[in-house]
């Protein structure tokens, strides 16, 4: 009988895993090659990977031929390998992010399945990949996708070790935990170790089981971590001496945590209270009933489910407090704590499908949750204008047909979901809602993203620059930002000479040869300053929204 039950459980897990693959493959892999680089981070990260592929220097990331030591080299290394295998282009640059995004979701599936069963495991992964920020980062060239993947893996291996009764398996899973933390460190530094370490310590304190620390063999983790990380520090020392080590350990770890004002990401303590909820949409709407049930209705749960909920709560809240204490804050920094909240959300959804009493407060937020797709459908046009950062002529009639399709797909199934919710059939409500969300995201990736790309990508300007400047003329930039230092070399194939003082600009203009200046300007300030130096005129300009512009200037 036990063997029969075990076989049934394995078959059930296999079915949900297969269903997860059907969902993950389009959500993670569609839309990664149909647009150029957006924002300020993608060109920088992609160019670092390109230069690593060209130089073969796997230890020291380089941007515009200068060391760039904000993060360790793991993600850049995966980019470099990708470029060597498939060629250098923005069409393949997002392959590592898609892989890490999918890997994190798969790891969460197995983690949640340990405590709540395979259906909750599937729902956990689905919630994670359909949150706004995780979905977005999985389609951008950013190191945070790798960090998040390895943090989730670390927590999954800890859970497997903690619940295992066999000594050999326990030891193996703890070794895999330490390897995952090491890889998380190589993705983005010590934050990849601190977040899982805090989660584990707080969990063991609430479990009143600090004896498990002895079973963890921390000495083995320290040895393993040191043996794998020390070669990189030695390579940094060999190539840049104490200056490289200071840049990594002091400037990009200690100073970023304590006082990153010069980096532009300093935010108040309460920043994530306002910034985190939009990133976790649409599921953040359920946060009130979710937390109410997670903290008040666990007494009658099986021991395994209570343990899983406790681990998720410790992981999320300890990580949230730690990240809030850091001076430097961006929404994408919170990505490693999306997984525990996704797991708790999935538990809430899964338990609501059962014949249990739904309290009034839970019904209220379920109705609010059901309204969200309707709101998206109604706001599809204004959202399109917002993300394209400009108005199209002709008013609503100028909207691309895909916007009307998205609006219809959002509204029509939502009305069906409303009906199921009204009738109290929560199983069909969740299925209809999930299918609607899936179809919407697939449409966004395949149809909407290429349209928005025309106003968001830096690729057209950079290709125009490549056509205009020729092969030998010097290319300069006055006070270039990281985005420009990445975009021009990546797309135009030309490294830029960086100038940081207006007197350097005047000195360059004293010569008789033709020179070019390329700028990423805000409000026209740099353009006006360069024109005041004399001899320069604007050759190309591409507006990127209402404030920023990309400008090419020359002295002829």
C-alpha positions, 0 to 999 in steps of 0.5 A: 500500500505504501509503495502504491501511494508513493507511486501515485505521489510521484505520478502526481508530481510528474503531471504537475511538473509537465504542466509547469514546463508547458507554462514556463517555456513560453513565459520565460523564453518568448520575447527574449529576442524580438527587441533591443536593449531597454533602460540603463542596465541592459547595455552595460551588462551585455557589453561587459559580457561581450568584452569578457568573451573577446578578452578571455579575462574571466576574473575581471569584468571590463566595461569600455576597456576599464575594470567594472567591479560592481558584481562578481563575474558569474553572470558576465561569464555566462553571457560570454559563453553564450556569445562565443557559442551563438555570436554577439547580438542582442538577440541572444544576450537574454538567454542566460536570464531566461535560463536563470528565471526558469531555473528559479521557478523550477527550484521553487516548484520542488521546494513548495512541493516538499511542504504543500504538495505538487499542486501548491508547487506548481502554483508557487512557480506560476505565481513567481513567474507572473509577478510583474518584476520577476517576469520583467527581470527574466526578460532583461539582461541583468545579474539579479536573475542569477542571484535569485535562482541560486538563492532559491536553490539554496533554500530548496537544498536547506529544506531538503536537508532539514526534512531528510532523515538519512545522514548521507542525504542530509550531508549531500543537501547541505553541501549543495546548499553551500555550493548554491550560496557560493554561486549566489555570491559569484552572481552578486556578492555577499548578499547571495549568502546573507539572505539565505543565512538570515532565513535559516538562522531565524527559522531555526530560532523559531523552530527552537532547533539550534541543534541542527547547526551541528548537523549542518557542518558549518565548518565544511561550508566555510571551507568549501566557500573559501576554496571556491572564492579565494581563487577569484580574489587572488586573480583580482589581486594579481591583475589590480593589486589592493585597489581591485580588492578595495573596490570589490570589498569596500566600495561595492559591498560595505559602502553600497550597504552603508552609504551609497549616496554617490551611486544614486540609489540611496532611499529611506528606510520605508522605501520598499513598503511603497515600492515592493507592492507594484513589483509583486502585482497582481498577486500583492492584492491578496497580501492581507487575507494571505497574511491573515490566514498564514498567521492565524490559521496554522494550528490545524495544519499538518506539521509539514505544512506548518514548517513550510509556512514558517520557513517562507515567513522567516525567509521573506520577513528577514530578507525584507528587513535586511534589504530595508536596512541597506541604504541603497535600494531598488525594487529589483534588489528584492527579487530573492524574497519574491519566492517565499511570498509566492509560496505563501500566496500559492498556499493561500490559493490552494487552500481556498480551492478546498471546501473551507469557509471563506471569511468576509475579509477574504471574499472582499480581497478576492473580488478586488483581485478579480477586478485587476484584469478588468482594470488592465483591459480598460487601461490598455491604451493609456498604459501603451502611451505611457510605456512608449513615452509619447503620444501617437497622432489620431487619438485612440484610433491610432492604437495598434490592433494588438492593444484592442486584442489585449483589452478584449482578452483581459476583459472577456475571461475576467467576466467569466471569472467574476461569474465563478467567484459569484457562484462560489466555485473558486477552483474554476475561478482560479483556473480561469484567472490563471489562464487569462493571465497566461494568455495576456503575458504571452500576447505582451511578449509576442505582439506588444513588446516589438511595438514598444521597442521602437521607442525604448531601444537604444539600438537604432541610434547606435547603428546610425552612429556606426554608419556616420562615424566611419572606421578611424575617426575618434569617438569621445563622450563627455561625462558618459554614463554606464549605459552609453559606455555599454551601448556604443561599443556593443552596437557600434563596435567602437570604444569611446574615449571618456572625458570628465572635464570641459577643458579636456573637451576644448583640448580635443577640439584644438586639433584639425581632424574630425572628431565625434562626441556621443552623449546620453543627455538629460534635459539638454544640459550636456548638449548645451555645455558641449556646444558652448565649447565651440566648433561642435554641431549636432549631427544626430539626435534621438529622443528617448521620452520627454526628458532624455535624448541620445545625441551625436555631435561632430566638429565638421 
